[in-house]
Amino acid sequence: TNCLTTVWRLFKILSEDQQRYEKQLIFEHPAFVKLCQQLLRDSRKMTRGDLVFSLHAVVNLGVPQNTLLVQTLVRVCQEKLNQLDNRCISVLATTLAGLDKDKNVSALQAGLQLLVEQRIPSMRDIFMLQNLMKCVGKDAPVFLKKKLEMAVLREIDHLTFPNALRVFLALVEMNYCSIPILNACSIKIQENVHDAPFRKLILILEACYSLQYRNVKLFSALADYVNSTACLWDKRQIILFLSAFETLGFQPSELMGIFAEKVTEDPEFLNLKNLLIVLRVYSRLNYVPRDQKHLFFETLHSCLNKYLPQISNTELLKAVYSLCILGYLPHRALDELLQKDSRDELLLSDDLHKEQKEMMLRCVKACMEFDSPSFTKPAFVLTENFSSLVSLNLRKAREALIELLGDENMFRQNVQLPYKYRI
């Protein structure tokens, strides 16, 4: 066990490339084969700690789950489950979280859930509790999740910043939105945000989205931190931040302003993927830079033109739609989009996003007609009678609007606009 855990500790501090190389050397080493054979023979004689830590090391070193060694260790852990102390339960929970569901793993997880339920009242360690939260997973019964929540809240005053991060992310593993725990973790994260590595900050935002947890103070603190240290971040990292904020529907306006300047100063870093993300983020969050607005749009348009020969029709539609929503008509890209082959492919495709594409095409057409009436092209979407989409029974709407307006003369119905639009 000491040999295996030492190998694992040395292995985990290596880079991914080094790990791949070292893993091959470890597996091919004759001493490792003998070690695994000895572990297989002695598994039932081992102490509970040696058994659990050996399984943890073997799994994390990448020994396949379907091997006799891993399956035997899992079965022996099941046999000795009631002998495990709280520390061993925590380590075993962490190990099982990294394994796929199979007959033996599922049986061990079920037994571990029952044991956890019994032991929760005696647990006082946040680190162990968050390991258990990860282990019980999304399929655990609600009463067990509630018990873990109460145990964590009992120790919440002893929450450190690293544990706050772990507990925050463990709630995602458990698919359980505990507002009291999330609020407490958020306060600790806000106070120590400068200590969080880049990946953790992204995971926090993704966790908020998964749990449908909206905390504007937390979002603002993360945005302010990235904004104040923007010079230290790679532009692609900032794009990831902005994309994460966009999924949450939160506009970090100052950061978006600074990033817009970076784009205009050095647009060369924008590959097609990043360009599409930037266009989507700025349009969905409805942010237009106050200064150098035209230059920002011209820069994005220029980048889009560069990728026109290789861009797909769907990507082109998304890019044009985003720019049109922001109030900028990219004429050259529009010309490409209006080509008969392009629109036929978009409108005749029978995929899951057909309705969304039709909606975007209608929006692009509306933007063209209202924002630039002189920019006329043949119709490229099915011309429906838009007024027919609106119910003619507007009695309730009429009554409500007149009540709000306070004057029946201020209400007009079925007003005809140019290009067959009606209000």
Secondary structure, 3 states (H helix, E strand, C coil): CHHHHHHHHHHHCCCHHHHHHHHHHHHHCHHHHHHHHHHHHHHHHCCHHHHHHHHHHHHHHCCCCCCHHHHHHHHHHHHCHHHCCHHHHHHHHHHHHCCCCCHHHHHHHHHHHHHHHHHHHHCCCHHHHHHHHHHHCCCCCHHHHHHHHHHHHHCHHHCCHHHHHHHHHHHHHHCCCCHHHHHHHHHHHHHCHHHCCHHHHHHHHHHHHHHCCCCHHHHHHHHHHHHHCHHHCCHHHHHHHHHHHHHHCCCCHHHHHHHHHHHHHCHHHCCHHHHHHHHHHHHHCCCCCCCCHHHHHHHHHHHHHHCCCCCCHHHHHHHHHHHHHCCCCCHHHHHHHCCHHHHHHHHHCCCCCHHHHHHHHHHHHHHHHHHCCCCCCCCCCCCCCHHHHCCCCCHHHHHHHHHHHCCHHHCCCCCECHHHCEC
